[in-house]
Amino acid sequence: MSLPAIRTHQKGEQSTSIEVANNYPESRRLSVDTFGGRVHVEWDPQAAVTPLGQLAFFIEFLKLGDLFNPWVEDCPLYSTSPNAPSKKDVLGTLLLSILAGHRRYAHVTTIRSDGVNPGLLDMDKIVSEDSLRRNLSKILEEEGAVWFQKHYKKCYGPLLWEPWIMDIDTTVKVLYGKQEGAVVGYNPKKPGRPSHTYHTYFMANLRLVLDVEVQPGNQMAASYTAPGLWALIDSMPRECWPEFLRGDIAFGTDGVMSEAEARELGYLFKLKLTKNATRLIKKLMGNSAWAKAGHGWEGQESSLKLMGWKTSRRVIVLRRPLAQEKDSKAKNCDSEGFQPKQLGFNFGDIEGQNPQYEYAVLVTSLPDEVLTIAQHYRDRADCENVFDELKNQWGWGGYTTQDLKRCSLVARAVGLIYNWWNLYVRLADPDKHLEGITSRPLLLHAVAKQTSHAGQTHIRISSTHGRADRVKQILTRISDFFESLKSCAEQFTSEQLWYRIVSKALEKFLGGRVLQPPLLLPETG
């Protein structure tokens, strides 16, 4: 009996389907049977095409506003290897990935064969996902924060001389691995799940991000927000400070309010319904001094000094009758009187009264009447919409890495690009804000092919959008506005051009006024 021969060198792994596919010639034509009949399919890997065909208009916006190149030049990314990609390739890849709606570094692979937009950004190539992660890790955290804060300020800087309100809030990014800072903290949607906390500052109603800090999931309290908040405010000239600060119950603390009072800066926060706050509500129940506060609410002014407070402060107690069908839901409120999923005004109730009411207590240093104070706080709900858009339609819910530093860098990058896109979309529709889920398919997505002839480059766009004709009109109007700016560009500095672009984008809020750069900036502090 003969035994089978033993191979000295065993066969390697079987070729994968991708490797097998690579062995087929590129020019092979395939026949495919469809419901519309047989069609012949072939690939053209050399064609200069892109699915983001209308990005050229946004790139012109970045060039005229002098936004992209300075952002790249100021980037504290330093490489010594001659084979390392340039800063423009790294940041251009990040820009294209975020605009494409990606949430993971792995999604960069889907745009690596874009044959149009990298050239329009003067990039040599789109780097791989590994190269993008690796190069972002080379940016030092402190230098990266200063770098982003400088370019955030360019977005909102022209508006600082107008009356404005600062919204401060925190949100949670749920994590599913063992990342740095992945700590169990306040997480209403997924209790017990580790998370990161995003401490964010907004310019109210304009949906502009002023800055964002990513911290571990258990650092949710206002004491962790305060250092960055006061550093941001103190970096602005005194004449540019907001009219007042606005936040929810997390910021109605003596520490935050005392700092605001020391700076003579107004504030409006919501208070938890603690024992002393509830005692005040019961005291005011029988009064007849309730004034209309809008949207079915009534309000009454008083003063309150809670335990730990250094002084007594003005408070506004608001109430609204509970609808009959809501009474059963009100009994399921937590210990603070809040339902698990609160939207807008959502307050605890005091039972045993007839009729029953739901109550809220606001603390403020503003001198306005009850109706105005209540409306100011209702307007704060818009920052929750910004969180929803950034987390679900942009990249705040993704781009996760093992280290906290890169998570923070990309969160700031998403916020900055969100600001750029927000102002650009305002040029298309100054009357309302278009969220990313609507504006990107409308103003970005279209198939485009680039051709060159006689020294000229042409891009032909084919849009599949149902409102393609309307999109064409919008982009033509934006292009005409850019042409009018370029015709007189020699008369203006790059800063003056940017002020005119912002004025056009926000003409509804400015009443048609054109913003002008200050002749002499006052000293900060």
C-alpha positions in Angstrom: 0.0 0.0 0.0 1.4 3.4 -1.0 0.9 6.5 1.2 0.0 9.8 -0.3 2.8 12.2 -0.8 3.3 14.9 1.9 3.8 18.4 0.5 6.7 20.3 2.0 5.1 23.6 1.2 1.3 23.7 1.8 -0.9 25.7 -0.5 -1.8 29.2 0.7 -5.3 30.6 1.2 -7.7 30.3 -1.7 -8.0 33.5 -3.8 -10.7 35.8 -2.7 -13.5 36.8 -5.0 -12.0 40.3 -5.4 -8.7 38.8 -6.4 -10.4 36.5 -8.9 -12.3 39.5 -10.3 -9.1 41.4 -10.7 -7.9 38.8 -13.2 -10.7 39.6 -15.7 -9.8 42.2 -18.3 -11.1 45.7 -17.6 -12.5 46.1 -21.1 -14.8 43.1 -20.9 -18.4 43.9 -21.8 -21.2 42.1 -19.8 -24.7 41.3 -21.0 -27.4 41.8 -18.3 -31.0 40.8 -18.7 -33.4 43.4 -17.1 -37.1 44.0 -17.1 -36.5 46.5 -19.8 -34.6 44.1 -22.0 -31.0 43.1 -22.4 -28.3 45.8 -21.8 -24.6 45.7 -22.3 -22.5 46.9 -19.3 -18.8 47.9 -19.3 -16.5 49.8 -17.0 -14.6 53.0 -17.7 -12.2 53.5 -14.8 -10.3 56.3 -16.6 -13.3 58.7 -16.9 -13.2 61.8 -14.8 -16.6 61.5 -13.1 -18.0 62.2 -9.6 -21.3 61.6 -7.8 -20.9 65.0 -6.0 -21.2 66.9 -9.3 -22.4 70.2 -7.9 -19.6 70.6 -5.4 -17.8 73.0 -7.7 -20.1 75.8 -6.6 -19.3 75.1 -2.9 -15.6 75.0 -3.7 -15.9 78.5 -5.3 -17.6 79.6 -2.1 -14.6 78.3 -0.1 -12.1 80.0 -2.4 -13.9 83.4 -2.5 -14.3 83.4 1.2 -10.7 82.4 1.7 -11.7 79.5 3.9 -10.1 76.3 2.7 -6.5 77.3 1.9 -5.9 79.2 5.2 -7.4 76.2 7.1 -4.9 73.9 5.4 -1.9 76.3 5.8 -2.5 76.8 9.5 -2.9 73.1 10.2 -0.3 71.9 12.8 0.4 68.7 10.9 4.1 68.1 10.3 5.6 65.2 8.4 9.3 64.4 7.8 8.8 61.5 5.4 9.1 62.4 1.7 6.4 59.9 1.0 3.9 61.4 3.4 0.8 63.0 1.9 0.5 66.7 1.9 -1.7 68.6 4.4 -4.1 69.5 1.6 -4.6 65.9 0.6 -5.3 64.9 4.2 -7.7 67.7 5.0 -9.2 67.7 1.6 -10.0 64.0 2.0 -11.6 64.8 5.4 -13.6 67.6 3.9 -14.9 65.5 1.0 -15.8 62.6 3.4 -17.8 64.8 5.8 -19.6 66.5 2.9 -20.5 63.1 1.5 -22.3 62.3 4.7 -19.8 59.7 6.0 -19.8 58.5 9.6 -16.8 56.2 9.6 -13.2 56.4 8.3 -13.9 53.2 6.3 -16.4 55.2 4.2 -13.5 57.2 2.6 -13.0 54.2 0.3 -16.2 55.1 -1.5 -14.9 58.4 -2.8 -11.2 57.4 -3.6 -12.0 57.1 -7.3 -13.5 60.6 -7.6 -12.0 62.0 -10.7 -13.2 65.6 -10.5 -13.4 67.2 -7.0 -9.8 66.4 -5.7 -8.5 68.4 -8.7 -10.9 71.3 -8.0 -9.5 71.5 -4.5 -5.9 71.4 -5.9 -5.3 68.0 -4.3 -3.0 65.4 -5.6 -5.1 62.4 -4.4 -7.6 61.2 -1.9 -5.7 59.4 0.8 -6.7 56.1 2.3 -8.7 55.7 5.5 -5.6 54.4 7.3 -3.5 57.4 6.1 -6.2 59.8 7.2 -6.4 58.3 10.7 -2.6 58.1 11.0 -2.0 61.7 9.9 -4.7 63.1 12.2 -2.9 61.4 15.1 0.1 63.6 14.5 -1.7 66.8 15.3 -1.1 67.8 18.9 -4.3 68.3 20.9 -3.6 71.9 22.2 -2.3 73.1 18.9 -5.3 71.5 17.1 -7.8 73.3 19.4 -6.1 76.7 18.8 -6.1 76.0 15.0 -9.8 75.2 14.9 -10.9 78.0 17.2 -9.2 80.5 14.9 -11.2 79.3 11.9 -14.4 78.9 13.9 -14.0 82.6 14.7 -13.8 83.5 11.0 -17.2 82.0 10.5 -19.0 83.8 13.3 -16.6 86.8 13.6 -18.5 89.2 11.3 -21.7 88.7 13.4 -20.1 89.4 16.8 -20.9 93.1 16.5 -24.6 92.4 16.1 -26.8 91.5 19.2 -26.7 87.8 19.7 -27.4 85.0 22.2 -25.1 82.1 23.1 -26.7 78.7 23.7 -24.7 76.3 25.8 -25.6 72.6 26.0 -24.2 69.1 26.1 -25.0 65.9 24.2 -24.0 62.3 24.4 -22.3 60.2 21.7 -22.9 56.5 22.4 -19.8 54.2 22.1 -19.6 50.5 21.6 -15.9 49.8 22.1 -13.1 50.4 24.6 -12.1 53.8 23.5 -10.3 56.4 25.7 -12.9 58.3 27.7 -15.6 55.7 27.1 -17.2 56.0 30.5 -20.7 55.3 31.7 -22.4 58.5 32.5 -25.7 60.3 31.9 -27.2 58.5 28.9 -31.0 58.7 28.6 -31.4 56.7 25.4 -29.1 53.8 26.3 -28.6 53.7 30.1 -25.4 51.9 31.1 -23.8 52.3 27.7 -20.3 54.1 27.7 -20.2 57.4 25.9 -18.4 60.6 25.1 -19.8 64.0 26.1 -19.9 66.9 23.6 -19.8 70.3 25.4 -21.0 72.8 22.7 -21.6 76.5 22.3 -23.9 77.9 19.6 -24.8 81.2 18.1 -28.6 81.0 18.7 -31.1 80.9 15.8 -28.3 81.0 13.2 -27.2 77.4 13.9 -23.5 78.3 13.9 -21.2 76.3 16.1 -18.8 78.4 18.1 -16.8 75.5 19.5 -17.1 71.9 20.8 -15.1 70.0 23.4 -15.2 66.2 23.6 -14.9 64.8 27.1 -15.4 61.5 28.8 -19.0 60.3 29.3 -19.1 61.0 33.0 -18.0 64.6 32.7 -21.5 66.0 31.9 -21.8 68.6 34.6 -21.6 72.4 34.0 -18.3 72.5 36.0 -16.7 70.6 33.0 -18.2 73.0 30.5 -17.3 76.2 32.4 -13.5 76.4 31.7 -14.0 76.3 27.9 -17.0 78.6 28.1 -15.3 81.4 30.0 -12.1 81.0 27.9 -14.2 81.4 24.7 -16.0 84.5 26.1 -12.9 86.1 27.5 -11.2 85.7 24.1 -13.8 88.0 22.5 -13.7 91.8 22.8 -16.1 93.0 25.5 -18.2 94.8 22.9 -18.7 91.4 21.1 -20.0 89.4 24.1 -23.5 87.9 23.7 -26.5 89.6 25.1 -26.9 86.7 27.5 -26.2 83.0 28.0 -29.0 80.4 27.7 -29.0 76.8 28.9 -31.0 74.1 30.5 -31.1 72.7 34.1 -27.4 71.6 33.9 -26.3 75.2 33.9 -28.6 76.7 36.6 -25.8 76.4 39.2 -24.3 79.0 41.5 -20.9 78.5 39.9 -22.0 79.4 36.4 -24.2 82.2 37.5 -21.7 83.8 39.8 -19.1 83.8 37.0 -21.6 85.5 34.7 -22.5 88.1 37.3 -18.9 88.8 37.9 -18.5 89.6 34.2 -21.9 91.5 34.2 -23.1 89.1 31.6 -26.8 88.2 31.4 -28.1 84.6 31.7 -31.3 82.6 31.5 -31.3 79.0 32.8 -33.8 76.5 34.0 -33.9 75.2 37.5 -34.4 71.7 38.8 -37.6 71.3 40.8 -35.9 70.8 44.1 -37.7 71.0 47.5 -37.1 74.7 47.8 -38.2 75.4 44.2 -41.4 73.3 44.8 -42.0 75.2 48.1 -41.9 78.4 46.1 -44.4 77.0 43.6 -46.8 76.1 46.4 -46.5 79.5 47.9 -47.4 81.2 44.6 -50.3 78.9 43.7 -53.0 80.9 45.3 -51.8 84.3 44.0 -53.8 86.1 41.4 -50.7 87.8 39.8 -50.2 85.2 37.1 -49.4 86.9 33.7 -49.8 85.6 30.2 -46.5 83.9 29.1 -47.6 82.7 25.7 -48.5 79.3 24.2 -50.9 78.5 27.0 -48.5 79.3 29.8 -48.8 81.7 32.7 -45.9 83.2 34.7 -45.2 85.0 37.9 -42.0 86.7 39.0 -40.4 86.0 42.4 -37.0 85.7 44.0 -35.3 82.5 45.3 -32.1 81.5 47.2 -31.3 77.9 47.0 -28.9 76.0 49.3 -25.4 76.7 48.1 -26.3 80.0 46.4 -24.4 83.0 47.6 -27.3 85.4 46.9 -31.0 85.5 46.1 -31.8 85.6 42.4 -34.8 86.6 40.2 -36.9 83.6 39.1 -39.9 83.2 36.8 -42.4 80.5 37.7 -44.3 79.2 34.8 -47.4 77.0 34.7 -49.7 75.4 32.2 -52.9 73.4 32.8 -52.4 69.7 32.3 -54.7 68.2 29.6 -57.0 65.5 30.9 -55.4 62.8 28.8 -51.9 63.8 30.0 -52.7 63.3 33.7 -51.8 59.6 33.6 -48.5 60.4 31.9 -47.7 63.0 34.4 -47.8 60.4 37.2 -45.0 58.6 35.5 -42.5 61.5 35.8 -39.2 60.8 37.5 -38.1 62.3 40.9 -37.5 65.7 39.3 -40.8 65.7 37.6 -39.5 65.1 34.1 -40.8 62.5 31.7 -38.2 60.3 30.1 -38.4 61.9 26.7 -38.9 65.6 27.0 -39.4 68.0 24.1 -39.4 71.8 24.4 -41.0 72.9 27.6 -41.5 69.7 29.7 -42.1 70.2 33.3 -43.0 68.4 36.5 -46.5 68.7 37.9 -47.8 69.3 41.4 -50.5 66.7 42.1 -53.6 67.1 44.3 -54.6 70.5 42.8 -57.8 71.2 40.9 -57.0 71.9 38.1 -53.6 70.3 37.9 -50.7 72.2 36.3 -47.2 71.5 35.0 -44.6 73.9 36.3 -41.2 75.2 35.4 -38.8 77.6 37.2 -36.4 79.8 35.2 -33.6 81.8 36.8 -32.4 84.9 35.1 -30.6 88.2 35.5 -32.6 89.8 32.6 -34.9 92.6 33.4 -37.5 91.7 30.7 -41.2 90.9 31.4 -42.5 87.4 32.0 -43.7 86.9 28.4 -40.4 87.8 26.9 -38.4 85.6 29.3 -40.7 82.6 28.5 -40.3 83.1 24.8 -36.5 83.4 25.1 -36.4 80.0 26.8 -38.8 78.4 24.3 -36.4 79.5 21.5 -33.6 77.5 23.1 -35.3 74.3 21.8 -33.7 75.1 18.4 -30.3 74.0 19.7 -31.7 70.5 20.2 -32.5 70.5 16.5 -28.8 71.4 15.8 -27.7 68.4 17.9 -30.0 66.1 16.1 -28.7 67.3 12.7 -25.0 67.1 13.6 -25.3 63.7 15.2 -27.7 62.0 12.7 -27.0 63.8 9.4 -23.4 64.8 9.8 -20.5 63.1 11.5 -20.8 63.7 15.2 -22.2 60.2 15.7 -19.2 58.6 14.1 -15.5 58.9 13.2 -14.6 57.1 16.4 -11.0 56.1 17.2 -9.3 54.6 20.2 -7.9 57.9 21.4 -9.9 60.9 22.6 -7.7 63.4 20.8 -8.7 62.4 17.3 -12.4 62.1 18.3 -12.2 65.7 19.5 -10.3 66.9 16.3 -12.9 65.4 14.0 -15.8 66.7 16.1 -14.4 70.2 15.6 -13.8 69.5 11.9 -17.4 68.4 11.4 -18.6 71.5 13.3 -16.5 73.8 11.1 -17.5 72.3 7.8 -21.1 72.3 9.0 -20.7 76.1 9.5 -19.3 76.5 6.0 -22.1 74.5 4.5 -24.7 76.2 6.6 -23.7 79.7 5.3 -23.4 78.4 1.7 -26.9 77.0 1.8 -28.2 80.3 3.2 -27.1 81.8 -0.1 -29.5 79.3 -1.8 -32.4 80.0 0.5 -32.0 82.9 2.9 -35.5 82.5 4.4 -35.0 79.2 6.2 -32.4 76.7 7.3 -32.1 73.5 5.2 -30.9 70.5 7.1 -28.2 68.3 5.6 -30.6 65.5 4.8 -32.3 67.9 2.4 -29.6 70.3 1.3 -26.9 67.8 0.3 -29.1 65.8 -2.2 -30.4 69.2 -3.4 -27.2 71.2 -3.9 -24.5 68.6 -3.9 -25.5 65.2 -5.3 -25.5 65.0 -9.1 -23.5 63.0 -11.7 -20.8 65.1 -13.4 -18.2 64.4 -16.0 -15.2 66.5 -16.6 -13.6 67.0 -20.0 -10.7 69.2 -21.1 -10.2 70.7 -24.6 -8.1 73.6 -25.9 -6.9 74.5 -22.5 -10.4 74.8 -21.0 -12.0 72.4 -18.5 -15.7 71.7 -18.7 -18.0 69.9 -16.2 -21.3 68.5 -17.5 -23.8 67.9 -14.7 -26.7 65.4 -14.8 -29.0 65.6 -11.8 -31.5 62.9 -10.9 -33.3 65.2 -8.4 -37.0 65.8 -9.0 -36.4 69.6 -8.6 -33.4 69.7 -10.9 -34.7 72.8 -12.7 -35.1 74.6 -9.4 -31.6 73.5 -8.4 -30.2 74.9 -11.6 -31.8 78.3 -11.0 -30.5 78.4 -7.4 -26.9 77.5 -8.4 -27.1 80.0 -11.3 -28.1 82.7 -8.9 -25.3 81.8 -6.5 -22.8 81.8 -9.4 -24.0 85.2 -10.6 -23.5 86.6 -7.1 -19.9 85.2 -7.0 -19.3 86.8 -10.4 -20.4 90.1 -9.1 -18.0 89.8 -6.2 -15.1 88.8 -8.5 -15.8 91.8 -10.8 -14.9 94.1 -7.9 -12.5 91.8 -6.0 -9.6 94.2 -6.6 -11.3 96.8 -4.5 -11.8 94.6 -1.5 -9.6 92.7 0.8 -10.3 89.0 1.4 -11.8 89.9 4.8 -14.2 92.4 3.1 -15.2 89.8 0.5 -16.0 87.4 3.3 -18.1 90.0 5.2 -20.1 90.6 2.0 -20.7 86.8 1.5 -21.9 86.5 5.1 -24.2 89.6 4.7 -25.8 88.1 1.6 -26.3 84.7 3.3 -27.9 86.2 6.4 -29.7 89.1 4.7 -33.0 88.1 6.3 -31.5 88.5 9.8 -29.6 91.6 9.0 -32.5 93.3 7.2 -30.4 93.7 4.0 -27.6 95.6 5.8 -24.0 94.9 4.6 -21.6 94.0 7.4 -18.3 95.9 7.5 -15.1 94.9 9.2 -14.3 97.0 12.2 -11.7 99.6 11.5 -9.9 99.0 14.8 -10.4 96.0 17.0 -10.5 96.8 20.7 -8.2 94.9 23.1 -9.6 91.6 24.3 -10.2 90.9 28.0 
